[in-house]
Amino acid sequence: MGKRERSKERIIDLAPKLYRFSLRVLAAFFKNRGILLAGGVGYNVLLSAIPLFAVLSVLLTHIVDSQRLMEIISIQAGHLAPAHADILLDAVNALLESRDVVGIVGTLVLLFFSSFAFRMMEDSISLIFHQPNIPTHRRFWVSALLPYMFMIMLGAGLLALTLLVAIANAFNELLLMVFGFEVHSALLSKALLNLLSFFGMIGLFTAIYKIMPVVRISPTRALIGGFVAALLWEITRFILVYYFANISFVNVIYGSLATLIVLLLSLEVGAVILLLGAQVIAELERSARARLPWYVAPEDHRNVHDKNV
């Protein structure tokens, strides 16, 4: 039997397993009210994004150049809200310009609002990974500090991106000085930023899948889930940009509210991808705990066993 025939047999054998597993994931996702949870996550991300970017910007401008930092944040805002990143940036800039007025109390309030998205994510992820026979409660102080740990991770990621771009620009200047030529600086920076932002998104999704569930999650499954979720979001982001720019009638329908509707819709789609990825990992973990193949649901195995008995 040739390689082509063996590959065809594998695909024929894998297709029904993937189909059954996909139906199982979707059934569990809707049973857990996944769409409703995604709406809550999307709303809280919108509520938290501006104060989060503002706080991180104020803190990081003491370390790196503010103009270069805003270039980094503009790329991240484009990943978060592909159709209207400029709205987020304008709000962040307005907060930055009035940072002297905000003061310490205002900064603490911004930090509090910045944590809303992560708290909602934690609650949603806990519902997705809930198992009746496994304790699903975390210590209060851990839940209280968890959002701020993720905020520190995001701040460290922004700082690393800014430093890497600075190093790339310095290397470009060195090429010009030594060899008399340079790589187009804007092109190099944008390509490098988008690539590193994609890897940063993979790291963020992986951390969410690994750390936020109360149950123990395999690092390999968390990494695979993070990669797939980041890839799906990148694909969806390009589709949303094209749709809202060329096809959508949202401006005609909602008028002055169109910007808010588009932002919420984009963030809710991203939240659906995030929670669907979590549901896939949850189903894989359920099968693994029952020592069954990934495509076999524990309840189906019990039903077959009861019939045989």
Secondary structure, 3 states (H helix, E strand, C coil): CCHHHHHHHHHHHHHHHHHHHHHHHHHHHHHCCHHHHHHHHHHHHHHHHHHHHHHHHHHHCCCCCHHHHHHHHHHHHHHHCCCCHHHHHHHHHHHHHCHHHHHHHHHHHHHHHHCHHHHHHHHHHHHHCCCCCCCCCCCHHHHHHHHHHHHHHHHHHHHHHHHHHHHHHHHHHHHHHHHCCCCCHHHHHHHHHHHHHHHHHHHHHHHHHHHCCCCCCCHHHHHHHHHHHHHHHHHHHHHHHHHHHHCCCHHHHHHHHHHHHHHHHHHHHHHHHHHHHHHHHHHHHHHHHCCCCCCCCHHHHHHHHHHHC
